[in-house]
């Protein structure tokens, strides 16, 4: 499946911002809530025997929150400190976000710098490639520069590799007919990123394998 023309009934700027904000709030609430729970345990005089567990929970959750914020600045916004990003630092963003998950990631992005649009496409594609492996498996994310063209590819392979219908709709630039907006918005954001940069996004989902490919200007 490859995107072509822009379908109708897609969200306008305000609606799109609301959906992205909702996605971010959903992602942040879990580690933020865990930090709050850990602090409550530290303050509870009857739970002092759980102090070490509470500190471990706070530390792990704070690390997750920092990773999410760092990722979101590139994936959904614009980093205020950089106009271009290296393959290594983008790989670190994804590694921090997926640490402890069931799937393994093979990061094969070529060296050199990536523009904001390219970086946004790359990290979102990597995230969604990993998300296609809820039960574990292997993911490979690579880039290839050929003259004026940049190809970004993600391949997820595992026994239960799959894309939800909402994700397929978003990745092909279609509006959400039914299902959860939170499962649709990031795939749609990736499609929109590729399109607005003058590129295209192709999706292939087979049994046990999902492939995402972006072609955009280098």
HUQUI-V482959 format. One record per backbone hydrogen bond with DSSP energy under -1.0 kcal/mol. NH is the residue of the N-H (numbers start at 1). CO is the residue of the C=O. If there is no record, write none. Layout:
BEGIN
nh co
NH CO
NH CO
END
This chain:
BEGIN
nh co
3 201
16 12
17 13
18 14
19 15
20 16
21 17
22 18
23 19
24 20
25 21
26 22
27 23
28 24
29 25
32 28
33 29
34 30
35 31
36 32
37 33
38 34
39 35
40 36
41 37
42 38
43 39
47 44
50 47
51 48
54 50
55 51
56 52
57 53
58 54
59 55
60 56
61 57
62 58
63 59
64 60
65 61
66 62
67 63
68 64
69 65
70 66
71 67
72 68
73 69
75 71
76 72
77 72
85 114
90 86
91 87
92 88
93 89
94 90
95 91
96 92
97 93
98 94
101 98
104 137
106 139
108 141
114 85
119 115
120 116
121 117
122 118
123 119
124 120
125 121
126 122
127 123
128 124
129 125
130 126
131 127
133 130
136 133
138 157
139 104
140 155
141 106
142 153
144 151
146 149
149 146
150 216
151 144
152 214
153 142
154 212
155 140
156 210
157 138
158 208
161 158
162 132
168 164
169 165
170 166
171 167
172 168
173 170
174 169
183 180
185 181
188 184
189 185
190 186
191 187
192 188
193 189
194 190
195 191
196 192
197 193
198 195
199 194
200 215
202 213
203 1
204 211
206 209
209 206
210 156
211 204
212 154
213 202
214 152
215 200
216 150
218 148
END
